[in-house]
Amino acid sequence: MLKVYVQTTEALKQLRADTKGVVSFEYVIVAACIVAAVAAAFGTDATTGIGKALSDAITAISTKVTAAVG
């Protein structure tokens, strides 16, 4: 029984000291924040936010180019 206790204690010490996955977990958190910020800025479709402004600008440019050529 003492052997199992010592092995469990050592395993828990190693688990507590292990920091290899910490940096990758921080990257996941940062990536999620960036995705949320981009989704908030551009919206999820072209009817709101910067997505609408870009869509309107492309439409206006296309109309003027078509009028100038034709």
C-alpha positions as CSV (number, residue, x, y, z in Angstrom):
1,M,0.0,0.0,0.0
2,L,2.9,2.4,0.8
3,K,4.4,1.7,-2.7
4,V,1.1,2.8,-4.4
5,Y,1.0,5.9,-2.2
6,V,4.5,6.9,-3.1
7,Q,3.9,6.3,-6.8
8,T,0.7,8.4,-6.7
9,T,2.4,11.2,-4.8
10,E,5.3,11.2,-7.3
11,A,2.9,11.2,-10.3
12,L,1.0,14.2,-8.8
13,K,4.3,16.1,-8.2
14,Q,5.3,15.5,-11.8
15,L,1.9,16.6,-13.1
16,R,2.0,19.8,-11.0
17,A,5.5,20.6,-12.3
18,D,4.6,19.9,-15.9
19,T,4.3,23.2,-17.9
20,K,4.6,21.9,-21.5
21,G,0.9,22.4,-22.3
22,V,0.5,25.8,-20.7
23,V,1.8,27.8,-23.7
24,S,-0.3,26.0,-26.2
25,F,-3.4,26.6,-24.0
26,E,-2.6,30.3,-23.9
27,Y,-2.4,30.3,-27.7
28,V,-5.8,28.8,-27.9
29,I,-7.2,31.5,-25.6
30,V,-5.6,34.3,-27.7
31,A,-6.8,32.7,-31.0
32,A,-10.4,32.5,-29.6
33,C,-10.2,36.2,-28.7
34,I,-8.9,37.2,-32.1
35,V,-11.6,35.2,-33.8
36,A,-14.3,36.9,-31.7
37,A,-12.8,40.3,-32.4
38,V,-12.8,39.7,-36.2
39,A,-16.3,38.3,-36.1
40,A,-17.5,41.4,-34.1
41,A,-15.8,43.8,-36.5
42,F,-16.7,42.2,-39.8
43,G,-19.9,40.5,-38.7
44,T,-20.8,37.0,-39.8
45,D,-22.5,38.2,-43.0
46,A,-22.3,41.1,-45.4
47,T,-25.3,43.0,-44.0
48,T,-23.6,44.6,-40.9
49,G,-20.4,46.3,-39.9
50,I,-17.3,46.5,-42.0
51,G,-18.6,43.6,-44.2
52,K,-21.5,45.9,-45.4
53,A,-19.2,48.8,-46.0
54,L,-16.8,46.7,-48.1
55,S,-19.7,45.2,-50.0
56,D,-21.2,48.7,-50.7
57,A,-17.8,50.0,-51.8
58,I,-17.2,47.1,-54.2
59,T,-20.7,47.5,-55.7
60,A,-20.1,51.3,-56.2
61,I,-16.7,50.7,-57.8
62,S,-18.1,48.0,-60.1
63,T,-21.0,50.3,-61.1
64,K,-18.7,53.2,-62.0
65,V,-16.2,51.0,-63.9
66,T,-19.1,49.5,-65.9
67,A,-20.5,53.0,-66.6
68,A,-17.0,54.3,-67.7
69,V,-16.4,51.3,-70.0
70,G,-19.8,51.1,-71.5
